[in-house]
Amino acid sequence: MGSTVILNLMGGVALLLWGLHMVHSGIVRAFGVDLRRWLGVGLRSRPRAFAAGIAVTGLLQSSTATGLMTASFVTGGSVDLAPALAVMLGANVGTTLVVQLLSFHISVITPILLCIGVIAFKKSGRTRTRDLGRVAIGVALMLLALSILVDALGPAENAPAARALLTAITAQPWLCLVVATIVTWAAHSSIAVVLLVMSLASTHFVTPVAVLALVLGANLGSAINPLIEASQPGNPASQRLPLGNLMIRATGCLLVLPFLHLIADELPRLDPNPARAAADFHTAFNVALALLFLLPLDWIAGLLTRWLPSPRRPVDPATPVYLDETSTGTPSVALVCAAREVLRMGDLIESMLGQAITAFLTNDRKLVAEISRMDDAVDSLNRAVKLYVTRITRDSLDDRDGHRAMEIVSFAINLEHVGDIIDKNLMDLANKKIRRGISFSADGTAELVAFHQQVIDSLRLAVGIFMSGDIDIARRLIAAKAQLRETEFAAAERYLVRLRDGRADTIESSSLDLDILRDLKRIHSHLCSAAYPVLERAGALRPNRLRTTGLGRATGSRKKSFAKPSAPPSVEPGNG
């Protein structure tokens, strides 16, 4: 009998953890990016941060996941520590919502949730509907697991060995707290442990005081995982938020532990159901912590900052800043981290382009060397982004996350190619200009600066497309490509005219002009790659640019060597 009870308990706990995992993964896949955005908006003020913590954790059913997302904001320096701590106070309250829901007798809806979930998961072609079907199945499995635990603990109540073991473990409240802390840390879920404690309480398997101590331990244990998983070696800022959350939880446990006997005597008067009483204590504890610590959060944040000061060293541009390793288990969040790192690459490329034109106009050899170092940083970030996204894609991704992962890698590769063109080609031309003492004419300089500005503008459009996926911006970028092509052709015609006139003093500088324009045009082509996936999804791309009305008509577009080019074609993506 003893072995059967233990097996049933292990199976019930395993099913409960798997149900929680399905609910969490389903919510993350369906609303992961939205949840991160809502959380980011909530961090702008302390009350909104507290409410955001409750809402996001209520959906994710994991204060650890909320803590890791919030820690990434704090580590990146995008939010202050005090509102982030308010999020964690709200997250602690949010974990009690599902416990409160499952403390009622709602097991009757288990088969209904299973049927709805299976139908939505198997029959729906929409990704979000499938993910919500996963959530419904997960909730049903949690309810089924609770029934298994209660049924398994019923016969065990009369087993002398089991009762003696639990009596020894739960004889002291502090020992109950330690045991529950360790179990919660190992299970990575305070919700699962509290639900297990409620099952023990409903079968009167442990004393009321032990139940309350076990609930305290579950709250303390759930604060350990973020401290371990969010900490980044050499970055004290990554430890401030999880350490602050652990301090608040530990302080609350120390304050409540001496009064457990008094609380255990009073709770039955409020709710005679021992399982509901455990759930009520879990909620009351976290609400009391929020009320006690919400106001002094600024003082706590200052204390943590003094304890864990940021190291004073310049940021190496080649070192990733946003590739949070703790987010790789949540693809939608990790992809946002990867996209932010690619934006850093875009900033470096824009700086390289700006310094490149300055190097041409001022003959500054130091800028040439600086651009080479920046290209090395771009190469390093590109490798880091590709490795990071590869780790994310080891597990299966839904269609939306899969497409986004490909877009991130593709844009990073194209930015790396742009950096190579600037370093290997444009800077070679700059060295050639400096070495030979070549000077640009006033007209050539104006033409080069205008052409360069068009490329800079297109880089900003490409970054906008990468972040927003806006089809109108994509069309503007492709239209800019057609305009740039006509500008280069006109410059080539003017060069040939000067060559024909025999103006030897401008022939060499004009040739250099054309080489620079050619490389800038190559850069522009790589930037335009950001527009094509957006236009393809919108069905705005033609199969190819060839006319189908006959070869002769297609090839007879220009009859004169130096004729003015015809007007740019209409802005169609296929014309790019």
C-alpha positions in Angstrom: 0.0 0.0 0.0 2.8 2.4 0.9 4.5 2.1 -2.5 1.2 2.6 -4.3 0.5 5.8 -2.4 3.9 7.1 -3.1 3.6 6.3 -6.8 0.2 8.0 -7.0 1.6 11.1 -5.2 4.5 11.2 -7.6 2.2 10.8 -10.6 -0.2 13.5 -9.3 2.7 16.0 -8.6 4.2 15.3 -12.1 0.8 15.8 -13.8 0.3 19.0 -11.8 3.7 20.4 -12.9 3.1 19.4 -16.5 -0.3 21.1 -16.5 1.3 24.2 -15.2 4.0 24.0 -17.9 1.3 23.6 -20.6 -0.6 26.7 -19.3 2.6 28.7 -19.1 3.9 27.7 -22.6 0.5 28.3 -24.2 0.1 31.8 -22.8 3.7 32.7 -23.7 3.2 31.4 -27.3 -0.1 33.2 -27.7 0.7 36.5 -25.9 4.4 36.5 -25.1 5.4 39.7 -26.9 2.2 41.4 -25.8 2.8 40.5 -22.2 6.3 41.9 -22.4 5.0 45.1 -23.9 2.3 45.4 -21.3 4.9 44.8 -18.6 7.1 47.5 -20.1 4.2 50.0 -20.2 3.3 49.2 -16.6 6.8 49.9 -15.3 6.4 53.6 -16.0 4.8 54.2 -12.5 4.7 52.2 -9.3 0.9 51.6 -9.0 0.7 50.5 -12.7 3.8 48.4 -12.2 2.1 46.6 -9.3 -1.0 46.0 -11.3 1.0 44.8 -14.3 2.8 42.3 -12.1 -0.6 40.9 -10.9 -2.0 40.7 -14.5 1.0 39.2 -16.2 1.7 36.7 -13.5 -2.0 35.8 -13.3 -1.8 34.9 -17.0 1.6 33.2 -17.0 1.0 31.5 -13.6 4.7 31.9 -12.8 6.2 34.7 -10.8 9.6 33.3 -11.9 8.8 34.1 -15.5 7.6 37.6 -14.6 10.7 38.1 -12.5 13.0 37.1 -15.4 11.3 39.4 -17.8 11.4 42.3 -15.4 15.0 41.6 -14.5 16.0 41.9 -18.2 14.5 45.4 -18.2 16.5 46.4 -15.1 19.7 44.8 -16.3 19.5 46.6 -19.6 19.0 49.9 -17.7 15.7 50.7 -19.4 13.7 50.9 -16.1 14.5 51.8 -12.5 14.7 49.3 -9.7 11.9 50.6 -7.5 9.0 50.1 -10.1 10.6 46.7 -11.0 10.3 45.7 -7.3 6.7 46.9 -7.4 6.1 44.5 -10.3 7.5 41.6 -8.2 5.1 42.5 -5.3 2.3 42.4 -7.8 3.7 39.1 -9.3 3.6 37.5 -5.8 -0.1 38.5 -5.5 -0.7 37.2 -9.0 0.4 33.7 -8.2 -2.4 33.5 -5.7 -5.1 34.0 -8.3 -4.9 30.5 -9.8 -4.6 29.0 -6.3 -7.8 30.8 -5.3 -9.5 29.6 -8.4 -8.5 26.0 -8.0 -9.4 26.0 -4.3 -13.1 25.9 -5.2 -14.8 22.7 -6.4 -14.5 23.2 -10.1 -13.3 19.7 -11.0 -16.6 19.1 -12.8 -15.4 21.3 -15.7 -12.3 19.1 -16.2 -13.8 17.0 -19.1 -15.3 20.2 -20.7 -11.9 21.9 -20.7 -10.2 18.8 -22.1 -12.7 18.5 -25.0 -12.4 22.2 -25.8 -8.7 22.2 -25.6 -8.2 19.1 -27.7 -10.6 20.4 -30.4 -8.9 23.8 -30.5 -5.4 22.3 -30.6 -6.1 19.7 -33.2 -8.6 21.3 -35.5 -7.7 25.0 -35.5 -5.4 26.3 -38.2 -4.8 29.5 -36.3 -1.7 29.5 -34.1 -3.2 31.6 -31.2 -6.3 29.3 -31.1 -4.1 26.3 -30.9 -2.1 27.9 -28.1 -5.3 28.7 -26.1 -6.3 25.1 -26.6 -3.0 24.1 -25.0 -3.9 26.4 -22.0 -7.3 24.7 -21.6 -5.7 21.3 -21.6 -3.2 22.4 -19.1 -5.9 23.7 -16.7 -7.8 20.5 -17.0 -4.7 18.5 -16.2 -4.1 20.6 -13.1 -7.6 19.9 -11.9 -7.2 16.2 -12.7 -3.9 16.2 -10.8 -5.5 17.7 -7.7 -8.2 15.0 -7.8 -5.5 12.3 -8.0 -3.6 13.9 -5.0 -6.7 14.0 -2.8 -7.6 10.4 -3.7 -4.1 9.2 -3.0 -3.8 11.0 0.3 -7.1 9.7 1.6 -6.0 6.0 2.2 -2.5 7.3 3.2 -4.0 9.0 6.2 -4.4 5.7 7.9 -0.9 4.4 7.0 1.2 4.5 10.1 4.6 4.8 8.3 3.4 7.7 6.2 1.8 9.5 9.1 4.9 9.0 11.3 7.2 10.4 8.5 5.1 13.5 8.0 4.7 14.0 11.7 8.4 14.1 12.1 8.9 16.5 9.2 6.1 18.8 10.2 6.6 18.8 13.9 8.5 22.2 13.8 7.2 25.1 11.8 10.7 26.2 10.8 11.5 22.7 9.5 8.3 22.9 7.4 9.4 26.2 6.0 12.8 24.8 5.1 11.4 21.7 3.4 8.8 23.6 1.4 11.5 26.1 0.4 13.7 23.3 -1.0 10.8 21.6 -2.7 9.6 24.8 -4.3 13.1 25.7 -5.6 13.4 22.2 -7.1 10.0 22.2 -8.7 10.3 25.8 -9.9 6.7 26.5 -9.0 5.2 27.8 -5.8 1.7 27.3 -7.3 2.3 23.5 -7.5 3.6 23.3 -4.0 0.8 25.4 -2.5 -1.8 23.2 -4.3 0.0 20.1 -2.9 -0.2 21.6 0.6 -3.9 22.3 0.1 -4.4 18.6 -0.8 -2.5 17.7 2.4 -4.7 20.1 4.4 -8.0 18.8 2.9 -7.2 15.2 4.0 -6.0 16.5 7.4 -2.7 14.8 6.8 -0.7 17.6 8.5 -1.6 20.0 11.2 -3.0 23.5 10.5 0.2 25.1 11.7 2.3 22.9 9.5 0.1 23.9 6.5 0.7 27.6 7.1 4.5 27.0 7.5 4.6 25.0 4.3 2.8 27.8 2.5 5.4 30.3 3.8 8.2 28.0 2.5 6.6 27.9 -0.9 6.6 31.7 -1.1 10.2 31.8 0.0 11.4 29.1 -2.4 9.8 30.8 -5.4 12.1 33.8 -4.8 15.3 31.7 -5.1 15.0 30.6 -8.7 15.1 34.2 -10.2 18.2 35.0 -8.1 20.0 32.0 -9.6 18.7 32.2 -13.2 18.8 36.0 -13.7 22.2 36.7 -12.3 24.9 37.4 -14.9 28.5 37.0 -14.0 30.3 40.3 -13.6 27.0 42.3 -13.7 25.8 43.2 -10.2 22.8 45.0 -11.7 21.3 41.7 -12.7 21.2 40.5 -9.1 19.5 43.6 -7.5 15.8 42.8 -8.4 15.8 39.1 -7.5 17.8 39.8 -4.3 15.3 42.5 -3.3 12.4 40.1 -4.0 14.1 37.4 -1.8 14.7 39.9 1.0 11.1 41.0 1.0 9.8 37.4 1.1 12.3 36.4 3.8 11.4 39.4 5.9 7.7 38.5 5.6 8.4 34.9 6.6 10.4 36.0 9.7 7.6 38.4 10.8 4.8 35.8 10.4 6.5 32.6 11.6 6.2 33.4 15.4 2.4 34.0 15.0 1.5 30.8 13.1 -0.3 29.1 16.0 -2.4 32.2 16.6 -3.3 32.5 12.9 -4.0 28.7 12.7 -6.5 29.1 15.5 -8.3 32.1 13.9 -8.4 30.9 10.2 -11.1 28.2 10.8 -13.5 30.9 12.0 -13.2 32.7 8.7 -13.3 29.5 6.5 -13.8 26.0 8.0 -12.5 24.4 4.8 -8.8 23.7 5.5 -7.8 23.8 1.8 -9.6 27.2 1.3 -8.0 28.4 4.5 -4.5 27.6 3.1 -5.4 29.5 -0.1 -6.7 32.5 1.9 -3.5 32.6 4.0 -1.4 32.4 0.8 -3.2 35.4 -0.6 -3.3 37.4 2.6 0.4 36.9 3.1 1.3 38.3 -0.3 -1.2 41.2 -0.1 0.2 42.1 3.3 3.7 42.1 1.9 2.6 44.4 -0.9 1.0 46.9 1.6 4.0 46.8 3.9 6.7 47.3 1.3 5.1 49.3 -1.6 5.9 52.7 0.0 9.6 52.1 1.1 10.6 50.6 -2.3 12.8 53.7 -3.1 14.8 53.1 0.1 15.1 49.4 -0.6 16.2 50.1 -4.2 18.9 52.6 -2.9 20.1 50.0 -0.4 20.4 47.3 -3.1 22.2 49.7 -5.4 24.8 50.6 -2.7 25.3 46.9 -1.9 25.6 45.9 -5.6 27.1 48.9 -7.4 27.6 48.8 -11.2 31.3 48.4 -12.2 32.8 51.5 -13.7 34.1 50.4 -17.0 33.4 51.4 -20.6 31.0 49.1 -22.5 32.8 47.1 -25.2 30.7 47.6 -28.4 31.6 44.0 -29.3 30.0 42.6 -26.2 26.3 41.8 -26.4 24.1 43.8 -24.1 20.6 42.5 -24.6 21.1 38.7 -25.3 19.6 37.6 -22.0 20.5 33.9 -21.5 17.7 33.5 -19.0 15.1 34.2 -21.7 16.0 31.5 -24.1 13.4 29.2 -22.6 10.7 31.7 -23.6 11.1 32.2 -27.4 8.9 35.2 -27.9 10.8 37.1 -25.1 14.2 35.9 -26.4 13.5 37.1 -29.9 12.8 40.5 -28.6 16.2 40.4 -26.9 17.8 39.4 -30.1 16.0 42.1 -32.1 17.3 44.7 -29.6 20.9 43.5 -30.1 20.5 43.8 -33.9 19.4 47.4 -33.3 22.7 47.9 -31.6 24.3 46.6 -34.8 22.3 49.1 -36.8 23.5 51.9 -34.6 27.1 50.9 -35.1 26.5 50.7 -38.9 25.0 54.2 -38.9 28.0 55.5 -37.0 30.4 53.8 -39.4 28.6 55.3 -42.4 28.7 58.8 -40.8 32.4 58.5 -40.0 33.1 57.1 -43.5 31.9 60.3 -45.3 33.9 62.4 -42.8 37.0 60.4 -43.5 36.6 61.1 -47.3 36.0 64.8 -46.8 38.8 65.4 -44.2 41.4 62.8 -45.1 41.5 61.6 -41.5 43.5 58.3 -41.2 42.4 57.9 -37.5 38.8 57.5 -38.6 39.7 54.8 -41.0 41.3 52.8 -38.2 38.3 53.5 -35.9 35.9 52.2 -38.6 37.9 49.0 -38.8 37.5 48.4 -35.1 33.8 49.1 -35.3 33.5 46.5 -38.1 35.1 44.0 -35.8 32.4 44.8 -33.2 29.7 44.3 -35.8 31.1 41.0 -36.8 31.2 39.9 -33.1 27.6 40.9 -32.5 26.5 39.1 -35.6 28.0 35.9 -34.4 26.5 36.3 -31.0 23.0 37.0 -32.4 23.1 34.0 -34.7 24.3 31.6 -31.9 21.6 33.0 -29.6 18.8 32.6 -32.1 20.1 29.1 -32.8 19.7 28.2 -29.2 16.1 29.5 -29.3 15.2 27.5 -32.3 16.4 24.1 -30.9 12.9 23.6 -29.7 10.0 23.8 -32.1 8.6 27.4 -32.7 5.3 28.4 -34.0 5.1 29.9 -37.4 5.1 33.5 -36.2 8.2 33.1 -34.0 9.9 31.0 -36.7 9.5 33.7 -39.3 10.7 36.4 -36.8 13.8 34.3 -36.0 14.6 34.1 -39.7 14.1 37.9 -40.2 16.4 38.7 -37.2 19.2 36.5 -38.5 18.8 37.7 -42.1 18.9 41.4 -41.1 21.9 40.8 -38.8 23.8 39.1 -41.7 23.0 42.0 -44.1 24.2 44.5 -41.6 27.4 42.5 -41.2 27.8 42.6 -45.0 27.3 46.4 -45.0 30.0 46.7 -42.3 32.4 44.7 -44.5 31.7 46.9 -47.5 32.4 50.0 -45.5 35.6 48.6 -44.0 37.0 46.6 -46.9 35.9 48.7 -49.8 35.1 52.3 -48.8 38.0 52.6 -46.4 40.3 51.2 -49.1 39.1 54.0 -51.3 39.6 56.5 -48.5 43.2 55.4 -48.0 43.8 55.6 -51.8 42.4 59.2 -51.8 44.6 60.2 -48.9 47.7 58.5 -50.3 47.4 60.1 -53.8 46.2 63.5 -52.5 43.1 63.4 -54.6 40.6 66.2 -54.1 36.9 66.2 -55.0 35.4 69.0 -57.0 32.6 71.1 -55.3 30.0 69.5 -57.5 31.4 66.0 -56.8 31.4 66.6 -53.1 27.8 67.8 -53.1 26.7 64.8 -55.2 28.5 62.4 -52.9 27.1 63.9 -49.7 23.6 63.8 -51.1 24.0 60.2 -52.2 25.4 59.3 -48.8 22.4 60.9 -47.0 20.0 58.9 -49.1 21.7 55.7 -47.9 21.6 56.9 -44.3 17.9 57.7 -44.6 17.3 54.2 -46.1 19.2 52.6 -43.2 16.7 54.2 -40.8 13.8 53.0 -43.0 15.2 49.5 -43.0 15.5 49.6 -39.2 11.9 50.8 -39.0 10.7 48.0 -41.2 12.7 45.5 -39.1 11.0 46.6 -35.9 7.4 47.3 -37.1 6.9 45.3 -40.3 5.1 48.3 -41.8 4.3 47.8 -45.5 4.2 51.5 -46.3 7.7 52.0 -45.1 8.8 48.9 -47.1 7.4 50.5 -50.2 9.2 53.7 -49.5 12.5 51.9 -49.1 12.0 50.1 -52.5 11.1 53.4 -54.1 14.3 54.9 -52.7 16.3 52.0 -54.3 14.9 52.9 -57.8 15.7 56.6 -57.2 19.2 55.7 -56.1 19.8 53.6 -59.2 18.8 56.6 -61.4 21.1 58.9 -59.4 24.1 56.6 -59.9 23.3 56.3 -63.7 23.2 60.1 -64.0 26.5 60.4 -62.2 28.1 57.9 -64.6 26.9 59.8 -67.6 28.4 63.1 -66.2 31.7 61.3 -65.7 31.7 60.0 -69.3 31.0 63.5 -70.5 34.0 64.9 -68.6 36.1 62.0 -69.8 35.1 62.8 -73.4 36.0 66.5 -72.9 39.5 65.4 -71.8 39.4 67.2 -68.4 42.4 65.3 -67.0 42.4 67.1 -63.6 38.9 65.7 -62.7 39.2 62.3 -64.4 40.8 60.6 -61.4 38.6 62.2 -58.8 35.5 61.4 -60.8 36.5 57.8 -61.1 36.9 57.7 -57.3 33.5 59.3 -57.0 31.9 56.5 -59.1 33.6 53.8 -57.0 32.3 55.3 -53.8 28.8 55.6 -55.3 28.9 52.0 -56.5 29.8 50.7 -53.0 27.1 52.9 -51.4 24.6 51.4 -53.8 25.7 47.9 -52.8 25.1 48.9 -49.2 21.7 50.2 -50.1 20.8 46.8 -51.8 21.6 45.0 -48.5 19.4 47.4 -46.6 16.5 46.8 -49.0 16.5 43.1 -48.0 14.6 44.2 -44.9 11.6 45.2 -47.1 11.2 42.0 -49.1 9.8 39.7 -46.4 7.2 42.3 -45.4 6.1 42.8 -49.0 6.1 39.1 -49.7 3.8 38.4 -46.8 1.5 41.2 -48.0 1.4 39.7 -51.5 2.9 42.9 -53.0 5.9 41.3 -54.8 5.9 40.4 -58.5 7.6 37.1 -59.4 10.3 38.9 -61.4 11.1 42.1 -63.2 11.2 40.7 -66.8 8.6 41.7 -69.2 6.7 38.9 -70.9 5.9 40.8 -74.1 9.0 39.7 -76.1 12.7 39.8 -75.8 13.2 42.5 -78.4 11.0 45.0 -76.6 12.6 44.1 -73.3 16.1 44.8 -74.5 15.6 48.0 -76.5 15.2 50.4 -73.6 18.2 52.7 -74.4 19.4 53.6 -77.9 21.8 56.4 -77.0 24.9 56.1 -74.9 24.4 59.4 -73.0 20.7 59.8 -73.2 18.9 61.0 -70.2 17.3 58.0 -68.4 13.6 57.6 -68.5 11.5 58.5 -65.5 11.7 56.0 -62.6 9.3 53.2 -62.9 6.2 53.1 -60.7 6.8 52.2 -57.1 6.3 48.5 -57.3 8.3 46.2 -55.1 9.3 44.2 -58.1 11.0 47.2 -59.5 13.5 47.2 -56.6 
